[in-house]
Amino acid sequence: MIGIIIGLIIFLILGVVAVNAVQQHKEKLAQDKKALASKQKAIIDETENLILNSSALPQNPVISTILNSRSLNAAKEIQRTMPEYKGISKRVNELAERVSSSKKMQASGQSKEENFHLPSNEKELVVILQCIKKLRAVLRSEHSKGAVEAQTFTIENQRLETMQLKINVESIVRRGDKAYSNEMLGSARQYYEKAIHTLNNHTPPSEYITRKLAEVGAQLEEITDALQNTNARDAAQRAKDDEDDLDKMFEPKKKW
């Protein structure tokens, strides 16, 4: 009897340990699922904010397809791991429709290059610049995961890089123009030289770079001529002032 009792006690202990182990495993699985869902939800939220901010950029169905597909894949991952997640099925269907719509626009050739006009507000410029940098980061990430083909990545990354360059250069030139209009010639020259340096450091050269180098170069030449004329006038005035001082020093003194 004692042996049976001891055996039962050991069996009960082992049973409790096994139940606890199973329970802990279930809790860990549930926590892992929640963590995965939270991660995918963060990807969706980040992508949606990026889509919203990119509305200030020229319409690009290729980028729209990439971003909507990114959100769709994240939503499908949530649906796979946590099918009970509230509203996830509806969200997957909505995103699938958006991907289909952007692909149709892409197939119709609506991704033509558009003229990009910079806003005059500096804060808006900063937001756009941050958006482009984030778009390029997402593009690289999706390409590394195999979600974006190499050719598409190269073309779209180059387009975003050119847009980023344009924002930087146009912003610098705008500051130079403002300094020039305020007759701050030295500051204007520094801004124009910085713009030229930025353009020269960008490869490969494009039509925009060639055109802008010619424009800024002409402005810089104007500034150089204006500074030379100003310096010449100042030198002439100083010489005249010195001559007047000498005349006054050696002129006959009046007798009183």
ABEGO torsion letter per residue (X at the ends): XAAAAAAAAAAAAAAAAAAAAAAAAAAAAAAAAAAAAAAAAAAAAAAAAAAAAAAABBBBAAAAAAAAAAAAAAAAAAAAABAABBGAAAAAAAAAAAAAAAAAAAAAGAABBBBBBBBABAAAAAAAAAAAAAAAAAAAAAAAAGABBAAAAAAAAAAAAAAAAAAAAAAAAAAAAAAAAAGBAAAAAAAAAAAAAAAAABOBBBAAAAAAAAAAAAAAAAAAAAAAAAAAAAAAAAAAAAAAAAAAAABBBBBX
